[in-house]
Amino acid sequence: MGRLVEVSDTMLWVDERGDQDAFPLVVFHGGPGLDHTMFADYLDPLAEDGRCRLILVDERACGRSDRAAAAETWTLAQMSQDVTDLAAALGIRDRYATLGHSYGAFVVLQHAVDHPGEPRGTIVSSGIAATRWLAEVGRQLEAFEPAELREQVTSSWARETEVRTEDEVSALMEDQMPFHFKDPQGAALKEYLRKTAGLARYAPDVVRHFAAQDYGGIEVEAQLGQVTHPVLVLAGRHDRACAVGASLDMAPRLPDAELVIFENSAHMTFAEEQDLYLASVRAFLDRITS
C-alpha cells in the first residue's frame, strides 16, 4: 500500500511501514529510473521492531510517482529539494533522517550539503561524492569474471541510452545485477531476484536521461565540510559500481561521520549482509534519536 504526496510541481509516491509515531526514516532508491521496490522487505525489520517509521519513496518521475514531471527538473538539485518538500508535506521536517542507496545516496548526500542540519542524520549507502569515482567502474568491469557475464553487463549498459519500455529496463537490470553482488552467481543474488521479481515500475525515460549525464553528475566533495549533522557512510568492500575508496575518501571530509565497511559485500550491502546492515542502521538511529 502507498499514496501520492504533493511536493511543489509534482507528486511523489510513498510506501510507509511501521508505527506512524515512530521516528521517520525517509528512504531513496537507486537507479535512476528504478523504484522503492528494489529494497523488497530487506529494511522492514527496522519498522517491525519499532525502531523507525519507514517511508520508502519513488523519486521524481520514477515508479508510481507522477510521470508528468518535466524532464528539465530531473536533476540532483531538484531531487534534493524534493526531500525537504516531502518532509514538510508529511509534517516531519523537524524530526527525520534519510537513507539513500546508490543513486539514492547521491540524492541524500546532495540534500545533506544543500540543507545541513535539517535532517537529524543522513545514511549514505553505496554512494560517491564526485563523478571522478565513476572511472573505477570501467576498471572493475575489465576485471569482472566470468567473461560471459562481463559481456552481458557491458551490453546492458550500452542499452540504457536506448530503452523505451519497462520490460526493456527490467531485462537490462537483470543483466546488470550480477555485477553488483560479490558472488555474481551466488545465493544472495538468486534470493534478491526472487524477492524483487515482478514488483518494480520502471521509468525508461529517466533511465535514458541519466545514462547520458553521468547519472546526475554528483559533485559535492568540496562541500562535505559544511554538513553539520551526523552521517553514516556504508560501503561494500567489493563494490564495483561505487568503489569503497570513494567512501574511505568521503568519511574524513564530513565533520561528524561514521564509516562501516561490509567485508563480504559488493554494491548490494543491504541484501548481501542484511543483519550487519540493519545493526549498523539501528545503532545510528539510536544515536541520533537519544
Secondary structure as UniProt FT lines:
FT   STRAND          3..7
FT   TURN            8..9
FT   STRAND          10..17
FT   TURN            20..21
FT   STRAND          24..28
FT   TURN            31..33
FT   HELIX           36..39
FT   TURN            40..43
FT   HELIX           44..48
FT   TURN            49..50
FT   STRAND          53..58
FT   TURN            60..61
FT   TURN            63..64
FT   TURN            67..68
FT   HELIX           71..73
FT   HELIX           76..89
FT   TURN            90..91
FT   TURN            93..94
FT   STRAND          97..101
FT   HELIX           103..114
FT   TURN            116..117
FT   STRAND          121..125
FT   HELIX           131..134
FT   HELIX           135..142
FT   HELIX           147..159
FT   TURN            160..162
FT   HELIX           166..176
FT   HELIX           177..180
FT   TURN            184..185
FT   HELIX           187..196
FT   TURN            197..199
FT   HELIX           204..211
FT   TURN            212..213
FT   HELIX           214..216
FT   HELIX           221..226
FT   STRAND          231..236
FT   TURN            237..238
FT   HELIX           244..253
FT   TURN            255..256
FT   STRAND          257..262
FT   TURN            263..264
FT   HELIX           269..272
FT   HELIX           274..289
//
